Amino acid sequence: MDQKEYHSRVKSYIKTPVKEMEEQLDKFLKKCTYISGQYDQNESFQRLRDHLNELEKGRPENHRIFYMALPPSVFTTVSQHLKKNCYPDRGIARLIVSDFSPQPTIAVLTSEKVEKPFGRDLQTSRELQKALEPDWREEEIFRIDHYLGKEMVKNLLILRFGNEFFGATWNRNHIDNVQVCFVSASYEDIRAKQCGHRSHSKNHLERKVGAVTSMISASFVT
């Protein structure tokens, strides 16, 4: 994939119904660049470093966030190469690691974030943490659950409790049953291969069930 194809893919996911939005998108894409490379080759990360240096030319400090949307099997390798080749001389760095992406990417924003699953169990979690320790300080690593930020699921709460019609009818007196279906076997197979277990769909479905069936919380009201 080259720069042109990368921009084309980005544009395919963003709707621009009016000309003003299309112009804003074009301005946004000018800030988006794509550098291809291999996980385990210094040359690839050196190209990324040279590109970053060019973008940051003239700045007194270079703050970078490395967001790694990669299979867990390459977390350590990539984080080591990032520290070796792309860590800023002046400024702060953070590392963010995402557990899965159909198109593996490293997005440079400097900071390290590690997203769940942080290992398959306690032992592998400790092994991953130990592998990151020589290169990244604790305050430079972020561990998050990517699914907690899914806007679609979060919006279910707004739809339920912020809409007068649904707020009055979305209850046991008007709804016979709730069915949440998961039909994409290929996605689950990929997740299992990438992450070593199949808990993702179960956790995600349970979160959706909670969003559509739970009572309104005090924190939501306030």
N, C-alpha and C positions, 0 to 999 in steps of 0.2 A: 504494500500500500504506500502510495506517495502522498505528498501534501494535497494535491488536487483531489484525490479520491477521499482523503480524510475529511476535507471540507465538505465534499458532497455527502458523505455519510452523516456528518453533523447536521447539515441543512435538511436532510430527509426526516429528521425527528423533531424539527421545529417549524411550527406553522407561522406563516407570515401573511395574514389575510389582507393587510393594507401595506401600501408602499413605504410608509414611515417605519413599520416594523421590519420590512425587508432591508431597509437602509441600516437600521440598528444591528441587524444580524450580520450584515457585511462588515460593519465596524468591529463587531465581536470576533468574527472569523479572522480578521487581521491580527488579532492577539493570540490566535491559536496556531501552534506549529506542531509538526509531527516529525520525529526522528526514529527511524527503525534500527533494530539491532538485536543482538543475542544476549541471553541472560548471563552467560558465563564468559564473555569476551571483554577484556579491558578496552579494546579498540571501540566497541560500541558505546561504552560509557564515556570514553574520552571524546567521542563525537558529540555526545549529549553535553558534556562539560564545556566544550568549545562553543556550542550553540548557546548555552546559558550565559557564558562570558560575553558573547556578542550582544545578547539581549540586555545584559545588565551593565554594559559599558558606560562609564561615567558616574555610576552610583557610588556613594561613599560606603554603603553597606549592601550586602547581598543576602536577603532573607529567603530561604527556600523551604517548601514543604514537599516531601516526596510521598505521593499517594500511590501505593502499589496495588493495582487490581490484578492479582496474580494467583496461581495455584500455590497452596502452602508449601509444596515441595521445593519451591525456588525462593521462598522468603529470605532464607539466610544468605544464599548466593548473591541475590540481587542487592540486599542491604549492605553486604560487604563491599561490593563493587561501587555502590553509591557513595559509601563513606570514603573509599580509597580514591575515587576519581572525581566526585561531584560535590563533596562537602565544601561549603563556602569558606574562604580564607577570612573574610570579614562579614560578620552577621550571624544569625542563628539558624539552626536547621532542626526540622522535625520529620519523623518518619510515620507514614500512615500506610497500613497494609490491609488491603481488601481481600477477602477469602476466595472470590470467584468473579471472573469476567469472561463472557464468550469471546471477547477480543482482548487478550492480556495487554495491559498498558501500564506505563509509569507516568503519572501526571506530576509535573513539577510545579508546585504552587509557591520553603525549607522548614522541616519538621518530620517525625516518623510516626505513623499511626498503624497499629496492628489490629485488624478487624477479626472478629470471630469467624471460624473456629480457631482459637489460639491453641493449636494442637488438637489431637483426637481424644486425649484423656489427660489426667494429671501428669503422668510421666512425660508424654510428648510435649505438653505445655511447658514443663520445666526445662526440657531439652531445648526448645525454641527460645525461651527466655535466656538460657545460658549462652546460646549461640549469638544472640544479639548484644549481650552485655559488653564484650570487648570493644565494640565499635560505637554503641549508642548509649548515652546516659539515660537514666530512668526518666528524667524530665523531657527527654527528646522523643519518647515513644508513647503513642496513643493507641489504646485498645478499645474498640467500639463494636457495637452490634449494628451492622448496616441496616437491618430491617426496621429498627426503631424509628428510622427517619423516613419511612415510606409515606409519601404524602397521600396516596390513595386510601390507605387504611386509616390514617389520621383523619381524613376528611369524612369518613363514615360517622365519626362522633359529631362533627358539625352538622352533617345531614340529619342525624337523628335528633339531636338536642337543640339545634339552632333553627330548625324549621318548624313553624307552628303546626302544620298539618301532620308531619311525621311524628312530631313530639307528642301529639295527642293520640295517634293511632298505632305507633310502633310499640306494642306491648302484647302480652299473652292473651288479651281479650280480643285482639283483632288479627293476630298472626297464628296460623295453624301449625306450621313447622318451618324450620330453617335448615337449608341444605347448602353446605359449602363443599364444592367438588374440586378435586385436583386430578387433571386428566393428562398432564404432560409427563409421560414416563421418561422421555428422553432427557428432560431437564434434571429429573431426580437421578438418573443414571450418571449424568455428567457430574452432578454435585457429589455423588458417592465416590466417583473415580478421583475427583479433584481433592476432596476433603477427607476421604476415608470412612465416612459413615453416612447414614441416611436420615438424620434427625431433622434436617432443614425444613422439609415440607410439613412435617408434623408440627414443628414449632410455629411455622408461619400460619398454618391453618388454625391452630389453637388461638393465635392472636386475632385472627379475623373473626372467629366465633365469639371471642370476648368482646370485640368491637360492636358486633350486631346484637348481642344478647345481654350484656351487662347493664345494670341499673346506672343512672347518672351519678357521678361522683361529686363529693362536696367541692373538690378542687376545680372541677369543670364549671360548676355553678358560679363560684367566686371569680 
